[in-house]
């Protein structure tokens, strides 16, 4: 191990230990606060609330845990690359086991998010100023059928859901509910990526009523191709009019994705990150002002290339990335609420493939 690598390795190891120690201290502080507040009843029997204290401590502990996770990953990578032969052996093992090029690149850069776009790799340092999710990698599990779940201390902390559109055909919602699905996101409509015209999903009403009658919690989403804030507000108004007669209890989501493989350039091809972000905010604000909860659906490219995450803090996120047997954890360190982990799932009551999600409680 050369001197530069050794120095970095030692520094990261020490810092990682300090992060772990700090996390433990925060836990002790929370217990002390709990004991202190439990004893702080005054003569009138009133007690100070602990919710704010615990919320702050939980957020700080989550951020430290995420930071420590990536430091440990980098330490591991540095250890394994400390000698050329060991490094070559590790890469050879990964490639022989069928690991993709992207998996190898992710291994080499544990402190960055890596994606491919327009035929090249793009690297994004993990932004420590953004809120991180609290989920622990080891708590995700995949069964023999490819179903992913999340649990803590043996208690399941996720619920199963699907998202559907007219492309899923006629759905037997009673069978869907009986299969264990608890919630459904149903496409309300879309804006054409060439024409710019709004169109309703032909099966929206039938699917919403069927899902509600079967006892599922229901949310909806709109595939956006807005190029201005006014168009985004128009899309929100369309959705709000469509859902007004239904008991929609889950967030209303704007679906923002880069259109690939189109016969011609989509109308959003020249939209800037700033404009995409303003469009998302305009949609979400309209939905929130109408009394619903808003949400943003997207994949890694959406959140890293198309949107400015700093301006969207506090808005629930729906993250799309397919899980594999070799990697059953979401490749996304930031706060999110729903994970669409299977794009080709099978659910009783639906012919053909369907998107499978888990909501993390």
N, C-alpha and C positions, 0 to 999 in steps of 0.2 A: 504494500500500500504506500503510494507516494505521500510526501509530507502534506501537500495541499488537501488531498482526499482525507488523510488521517485527521487533519485539523478540523475539517468540516464535519466528519463523522463524530468526533469527540464533542464538538460544539452542539450538534443536533441531539446527541444522546443526553447531554447535560440539560439542554433546554426541554427535551421531552420529559425528563424526570421532574423538572420544575413544574411543567404543565400538569402532570399527574398529581404532584403534591398540592398544587394550587386547587385542583378540582376537589381533592379530599378536604382541604381547608374550607372551601365553600360549602361542602356538605355538612361539616361540623358547625359552621356558622349558622346554617339553616336550622339545624337541630337546636342550637342555643337560642335562636330567635323564637323557635316554636315553644321552648320551655319558658322563655321570658314572657312571651305574649300570653301564654296560657295562664300565667300568674298575675296578669296585669288588669284583672277586673277591678273596677272602682266600686264605691259604695252603692251605686245605682245598678250594679250588675252589668255594666256595659264593658265590651272587650274590643280592643283594637284589632282590626282585620289583619290577617297574615297574607292575603292574596297578593298584594303588591310586592311584599318582600320575597315571597316564593317565586313570583313571576320573574323578577329581576335575577334572582339566584339561578333559577332554572335556565334562563337565557344565557347567562354568563357561563354556567357549567357546560351547556350544550356547545357553545362556541369553543371553549377550551378543549372539549372532547374531540370536536371535529379537527381542530388545529393539531392536537396531539396525534390523531389518526394519520394525518398526512406526514407529520414529522417521523413517525415510526415507519411508515412506508418508505420514505426517502432513506432513512437509516438502513432499512433492510436492503434496498437497492444498492446503496453505497457499499454495504458489507459484501454483497454478492459480486460487485464489480471491482472489489479491491485488488483482485488478481485477474489478469487477462484470461487465464485458463478457466477459472471458475465462472467468469462472465460468459465466455463462449459456450461453456457447458450448459449454463442456464438457458441461454437463447436457443441452443440446439434442442434442449428438452422441450421448450415451449413450442417450437416449430414442428418437432416430430409428433407432439401430442395433438397437432391440428389447430393450435392457436392461430388466430388470424393476425395479419400484419398490424391491425389496429390494436389488438390485445398486447402485442409486443411493445408497441409505441407507448401505450398507456402504462405499461410496467416500467419503461425507461424514464417516464416523466410523471411521477406520482403526485407532484405538487402543482401540476397544471392540468387543465381540461383540454383534451385534444379531439378535434373532429376533422372530417374531410369535407371540402367544399370546392367546387369548380376544379376538381382534379388535383388538389393539393392539400397537405396537412396544415391545419391552423391551430395555434397554441394560445391558450388563455390562462394566465396565472390565476389561481384561486383567489378571489377577492375577499379578504378578511373583514371588510367593512359591511358586507351583505349578511343578512341573517341566515344562519345555517339550520338545516333540519336536525331534529334530535334523534333520529333513528340510528340504531347500531347495526352494522353489517351482519354480525353473527346472529342476529335475531330474525333475519329473513331465511325462509326455508322453502324448498321446492319439493313437492311429492313426485311419485313415479309418473303421474299423469301430466306433470308440468305446471301444476297449480302452485302459485306463490302465496305465502302468508307471512305475517309478521306477528311475533309474540314477545312478551316480556315476562320473565319469571313464570313461564309455563302458561300464561294467560294470553289468548289470541287478542291481538290489538289491531286487527284489520277486518274489513268486511268486503265481500265480493260484489263486483258490479260489472255491467256491460255498457257499451255504447253502440247505438244502432242508427241506421238510416234506411231509406227505401231500398238500398242495395241488399239488405238482409232479407228482403221478401216478406211473406206473411209469417208472423211469429205467434206461436202458441204460448202466451204469457203465463198461463197456469203451470205449464211444464217448466218454463224458465224459473218461476218462483220455487217450484218443488225441487229443482236441482241445487238450490242453495244460494242463488243469486238474490241479493238484498236491495240493490239499487240499479237504476238504468238512466243513462244519459241518451236522450233522443234528439236527433238532429231536427231543428226547426226549419232551417232553410239555408240558402247559400247565395253568394253573389258570384256571377260568372267571371272567370278569370280573364276572359276576352271581352265579352259584351258589357260587363259591369252591371247587368240587370239582376235584381233580386228575384229569387224563385223559392217558393215554398217546397218543403219536402212532402212528397205526395202521401206518405204514410204517417206523417206526424200525428194527426189527430187520432187515428186508429191505434198507433203505438202508445201514445200517452194514456189514452183511456184504458187500453188493455193492461198496461203495466200498473196503473193505479188500481184497477179492479182486482188484480192479482196480489195486491198488498205491497208492492215495491215502492220505495222512495224514488221520486223522479226529479231529474234535472234536465236541462236542455242546452244545446249549443248551436252556434251559427258559424258557418264557414265564411270567414271574412276575406274580401278582396278590396277593402276600402282603401282609397288613395288620399282621402282627406278626412278631417275630423267630422265634417258634416255628413259624409257618407257613413262613417262609423255610428254616428247618432241615428241615422236613418235605419241602419241595421238593427240597432238596439230597439228602436220604436217598432220595427216589424216583429221582433221577438216578443216584446211586451204585449202587443196586441194579440199575438197567437196564443199566449199562455194565460190570458186574463180569466178564462173560464175553467181553468184547471188548478188543482192543488199542487203547485210546484214548490216543493220544500227544499230542494237542493239548489246550489248556486246556478246561475245562468252564465254560460261560458262563451267567450269569443275564441274561435279557433283560428290561430295565426300560424301559417306554415308557408314555406317556400314551395312554389309550384315547380315540380321537375317534370321533364318529359313531355311538356306541352308542345303542340304542333307549331305554335308561334309564341313569341314572348308574352308572358302574362302582363296585365295592365299595371301590376305592382312592381315590375322589374326595376324601375328607377326610383322607387320609394325609399327614402333614407331611413336609417335607424331612428332618428329623431321623430320623423313623421309616423312611422309604425307605432312608436311609443305613444305619441299624442293620440293616435287613433284608438289604441287600446284603452287609454285613460278616458277618452270621450265615451266609448261604449260602456265601460265599467261605471262611470259616473252616472250615466243615464239609467242604468239598471239599478244602481244603489239608490238613486233619488226616487225610484218607483217603489221602493220598499223591499227589493230582493237583494240577495247576496250575489256579487259578481265573481267571475273567475276567468283566468287566462289559461287556455290549452296551448301547448306547444312542445316541441322536441328540443334537443340540445342546440340545434341551429337557430331555432326561434329565440331562445333565451340569451344566446351569446352573440349572434350576428344581427338579429332583427330588432331586438328590444333593449332598451337601457334599463337594466334591472334595478338600478338605484331609484328610478322614478316610480317603480311599481312595488316597492316594499309595502307590505300590509295587505296586498291583494292576493287572495288564495291562488295557488298555482296547480295546474294539472299537467303532469310531466309524462311524456311519451317516449319510451325506450324499451325495446324488446329484451327480455331476460333470456339467458341461456343456461344450460346446466353447468357451464364453466364459470358463469358470472351471473349470480342471481340477486345482485344488489344494484340499486339505481346508480348510474354514473352521473351523479348530480348532487353537489354538496349543499345547495341552497334550499331554503324553505319551500316545501310543497305539501299538498294535501291528498292528492290522488295520483296513483302511478298506473298508467296504461302499460302493462308489461307483456302482453301477448296480442299480436296483430292477427293471429290465425288460430284462435281458440275454438273449442267445440262446446256447445251448451245444448242440452236437451230442449227441444221446442223451436230450435232455429236450424234451418237447413244451410249447410255451408259454414264458412268460417265467420267468426265474430271477434271483436276486440274485447279483451278481458282486462279488468282493472281491479285494484284494491284501494279502498279508502283507508287511510291510516288514522286511527282514532286518537 
